[in-house]
Amino acid sequence: LAVDLLNPSHALELKTHKLKRLVQSPNSYFMDVKCPGCVQITTVFSHAQTVVMCSSCAN
C-alpha cells in the first residue's frame, strides 16, 4: 500500500489526532457571531460550554 507520508491529503489530516498531524494544529477556533436583534458582533470560542448572550440586548 503506497501512502505519501510527507504530503497527506486534507481529509486525512482532519481525521488524524491534533498532536499526530504533520504540523500540529488545534481543532478549535474563534468565530464572530452576529446578534440578529441588534447586529452587534461577539467573538465566541467554537467549543464553548456556556451560552453566550448579547451584551447590549441580552438576546
C-alpha positions in Angstrom: 0.0 0.0 0.0 1.7 3.2 -1.2 0.9 6.2 1.0 2.7 9.5 0.7 3.6 10.4 4.4 5.1 13.8 3.5 2.1 15.1 1.6 -1.1 13.7 3.3 -4.5 14.7 1.8 -6.5 17.3 3.6 -9.2 14.8 4.5 -6.6 12.5 6.1 -5.2 15.4 8.1 -8.6 16.3 9.5 -9.2 12.7 10.6 -5.9 12.3 12.5 -5.4 13.4 16.1 -4.4 17.0 16.6 -1.0 16.1 18.0 -0.2 13.4 15.4 -0.6 15.6 12.3 2.3 16.6 10.1 2.0 20.2 11.5 0.2 20.3 14.9 -2.9 22.4 14.9 -5.9 22.6 17.2 -9.4 21.5 16.4 -11.0 24.6 18.0 -11.2 28.1 16.7 -12.7 31.5 17.5 -15.6 32.8 15.4 -17.5 36.1 15.2 -21.3 35.7 15.8 -23.7 38.5 14.8 -26.7 39.1 17.0 -29.9 39.1 14.9 -31.6 41.7 17.0 -29.1 44.5 17.3 -26.5 43.3 14.7 -23.6 43.5 17.3 -20.7 41.2 16.7 -19.4 39.0 19.5 -16.3 36.7 19.4 -17.2 33.2 20.6 -15.0 30.1 21.1 -16.0 27.1 18.9 -16.0 24.6 21.8 -17.7 26.9 24.3 -19.6 25.1 27.1 -21.7 28.1 28.2 -24.4 30.0 26.4 -23.2 33.4 25.2 -25.7 36.2 25.4 -25.6 39.5 23.6 -24.2 42.2 25.9 -26.4 45.0 24.6 -29.8 43.4 24.1 -29.5 40.2 26.2 -30.8 38.2 23.3 
